[in-house]
């Protein structure tokens, strides 16, 4: 699933392509909003909130989208061939005179009044890459249930917004705990918040969406810290990766 760094990059690309320009093409391919016509309206900005995208449009409207597991927004120049997937996977098209943004496989796509944005993102905890980042609130949210495993607490977007399965494993590696350790047993738990933010900030500007990873996807390969083979196991039907030597503790 795309995580906070990917959503941040997507928002930046969409904002660069669309913001400040009127739409000359608008096509929302979901039944509820199929008749909505945004042509002639200027795109004001595209803002990420955790894993959500808010495209604000002249007239007090916001197009809310979420990438889910496989969704993507692609931007094309006029005349460029679209390569994001087959036509039947397209959920949204927003075009200006110079660029066209195409949303593929978007599980969430809705048009709402900008004043109603909190209805769809108000449940989120502090955004790790957002201007209103609040580490104290994020830590307080994480520790609300001290018996909850670290990995589950990090993935709960109500605690802090932007961490997905990849950065769950990477954050635990930096802090040297397994994803199954009850969060109330983590020494100096504020390190989780610091590590998660450091990871997302370090990766959001990497070219081509590449990431610098230590353990995720590296099962059987040597730990970059101690050389012990990295292990993999499922946590709530999602893979978790860890080093059994650097990250002692429960593993299920």
C-alpha positions in Angstrom: 0.0 0.0 0.0 1.3 3.5 -0.8 2.5 5.2 2.4 2.9 8.8 3.5 6.0 9.5 1.5 4.4 8.2 -1.7 1.2 10.2 -1.1 3.2 13.3 -0.4 5.1 12.9 -3.7 1.8 12.3 -5.5 0.3 15.4 -4.1 3.3 17.4 -5.1 3.2 16.1 -8.7 -0.6 16.8 -9.0 -0.2 20.3 -7.5 2.6 21.2 -9.9 0.6 20.0 -12.8 -2.9 21.4 -11.9 -2.8 24.1 -9.4 -3.6 27.6 -10.6 -5.0 26.4 -13.9 -8.6 25.9 -15.0 -9.8 22.5 -15.9 -10.7 21.8 -19.5 -11.5 18.2 -18.9 -13.3 16.5 -16.0 -14.5 12.9 -15.8 -15.3 11.2 -12.5 -16.0 7.5 -13.3 -17.8 6.5 -10.2 -21.6 6.2 -10.3 -22.4 8.8 -7.5 -20.4 11.6 -9.2 -20.4 10.6 -12.8 -22.5 13.6 -13.8 -20.3 16.1 -11.9 -18.7 18.6 -14.3 -15.7 20.6 -13.0 -14.6 22.1 -16.3 -14.0 25.8 -16.1 -13.1 25.7 -12.4 -9.5 26.4 -11.3 -7.6 23.9 -9.2 -6.5 25.7 -6.1 -4.2 23.2 -4.5 -3.5 19.5 -3.8 -2.9 18.6 -0.2 -1.9 15.3 1.3 -3.3 14.2 4.7 -1.7 11.0 5.8 -2.6 8.5 3.0 -5.4 10.8 1.7 -5.4 13.3 -1.1 -7.4 16.5 -1.1 -7.7 18.3 -4.5 -9.3 21.7 -3.7 -11.2 23.3 -6.6 -12.7 26.7 -7.2 -16.2 27.1 -5.9 -15.6 25.4 -2.5 -15.2 21.9 -3.8 -12.7 19.1 -2.8 -12.1 15.9 -4.7 -11.1 13.4 -2.0 -9.2 10.3 -3.1 -7.3 7.5 -1.4 -4.8 5.2 -3.2 -5.6 2.1 -1.2 -3.5 -0.9 -2.1 -3.0 -0.4 -5.8 -4.3 3.1 -6.7 -2.2 5.7 -8.4 -2.5 9.2 -10.0 -0.4 9.7 -13.2 0.3 13.0 -14.9 0.7 13.2 -18.7 1.6 15.9 -21.1 -0.9 16.7 -23.9 -0.5 14.0 -26.6 1.4 11.6 -24.3 0.2 8.0 -24.2 -1.4 7.0 -20.9 0.4 4.1 -19.4 -1.1 3.6 -15.9 -3.3 0.7 -16.7 -6.2 -0.4 -18.9 -9.0 2.1 -19.6 -11.5 0.2 -17.4 -9.3 0.9 -14.3 -9.5 4.7 -14.7 -11.6 6.4 -12.0 -10.9 10.1 -12.6 -9.5 12.4 -15.2 -8.6 16.0 -14.5 -7.1 17.9 -17.4 -5.8 21.4 -18.1 -4.5 22.8 -21.3 -1.0 21.5 -20.6 -1.4 18.4 -18.4 -3.8 15.6 -17.7 -4.0 13.8 -14.3 -5.5 10.3 -14.5 -6.5 8.3 -11.4 -6.2 4.6 -11.7 -7.8 1.9 -9.4 -8.8 4.5 -6.8 -10.9 2.7 -4.1 -12.1 6.0 -2.7 -13.1 8.9 -4.9 -15.7 11.5 -3.8 -16.6 15.1 -4.4 -17.5 17.1 -1.3 -17.7 20.7 -0.1 -14.3 21.9 1.1 -15.9 22.9 4.4 -16.7 19.2 5.0 -13.2 17.9 4.6 -13.0 17.0 8.3 -15.8 14.5 7.8 -13.3 12.3 5.8 -10.0 13.1 7.4 -10.9 14.5 10.8 -10.3 11.1 12.4 -6.7 11.0 11.5 -3.9 11.5 14.0 -1.1 14.0 13.4 0.3 13.8 9.9 4.0 12.9 10.0 4.7 15.0 6.8 2.1 17.7 7.4 2.5 21.3 8.6 0.5 20.6 11.8 2.7 17.7 13.0 2.3 17.3 16.7 4.7 14.7 18.2 3.3 14.9 21.7 -0.2 14.1 20.5 1.1 11.3 18.3 2.9 9.7 21.3 -0.1 10.1 23.6 -2.3 8.4 20.9 0.1 5.5 20.6 0.3 4.9 24.3 -3.5 5.1 24.9 -3.5 1.2 24.9 -0.2 0.1 26.4 -1.0 -3.6 25.7 -1.3 -3.1 22.0 1.6 -4.5 19.8 3.8 -1.8 18.4 3.2 -2.7 14.8 -0.6 -2.4 15.2 -0.4 0.9 17.0 1.9 2.4 14.3 -0.5 1.3 11.5 -3.5 2.8 13.2 -4.0 6.1 11.3 -6.0 7.5 14.2 -2.7 7.5 16.2 -0.5 9.1 13.6 -1.0 9.4 9.9 1.3 8.1 7.2 2.9 4.9 8.4 2.1 1.8 6.4 3.5 -1.8 6.6 6.9 -0.8 5.2 7.6 1.9 7.7 6.1 -0.1 10.5 9.0 -2.7 10.0 11.6 0.0 9.4 10.6 2.0 12.5 10.7 -1.0 14.7 14.2 -1.8 13.3 15.5 1.6 14.2 14.1 1.5 17.7 15.3 -2.2 18.1 12.0 -3.7 19.1 9.9 -6.3 17.4 6.5 -5.3 16.0 4.8 -7.7 18.5 6.1 -6.0 21.6 3.4 -4.3 23.7 3.9 -0.6 23.2 3.8 0.0 26.9 7.0 -2.0 27.2 9.0 0.0 24.7 11.8 1.9 26.5 11.6 5.6 25.7 8.6 5.2 23.4 9.0 8.7 22.0 11.8 7.1 19.9 9.0 5.5 17.8 7.6 8.9 16.9 11.0 10.3 16.1 12.1 7.3 14.0 8.8 7.2 12.0 9.1 10.9 11.1 12.8 10.5 10.2 12.1 7.6 7.9 9.2 9.3 6.0 11.1 12.6 5.7 14.2 10.8 4.4 12.3 8.9 1.7 9.7 11.5 0.5 12.2 13.2 -1.8 14.0 10.1 -3.2 13.8 10.0 -7.0 11.4 7.7 -8.7 9.7 6.7 -5.5 12.7 4.6 -4.5 13.3 3.9 -0.8 16.3 3.2 1.4 15.2 0.2 3.5 17.0 -1.8 6.1 14.7 -4.9 6.7 11.5 -4.7 4.7 11.5 -7.2 1.8 14.9 -8.5 2.8 13.9 -11.9 4.4 17.0 -14.2 4.5 19.4 -11.4 3.7 21.9 -10.2 6.3 20.9 -7.5 8.7 22.8 -4.3 7.8 23.6 -3.8 11.5 24.8 -7.2 12.7 24.7 -9.6 9.7 22.0 -12.0 11.2 19.5 -13.2 8.5 16.4 -11.0 8.4 13.1 -12.9 9.3 9.6 -12.5 8.0 6.3 -13.3 9.6 2.7 -12.2 9.3 1.1 -9.7 11.6 -2.6 -9.3 11.1 -2.2 -10.7 7.6 0.5 -8.3 6.7 4.2 -9.2 6.5 6.6 -8.0 9.2 10.3 -8.1 8.9 12.8 -7.9 11.7 16.3 -9.0 12.9 16.1 -11.5 15.7 19.4 -10.4 17.2 19.0 -6.6 16.9 15.3 -6.7 17.9 14.8 -9.2 20.7 11.3 -9.8 22.0 8.1 -11.5 21.1 7.7 -12.6 17.5 4.0 -13.4 17.3 
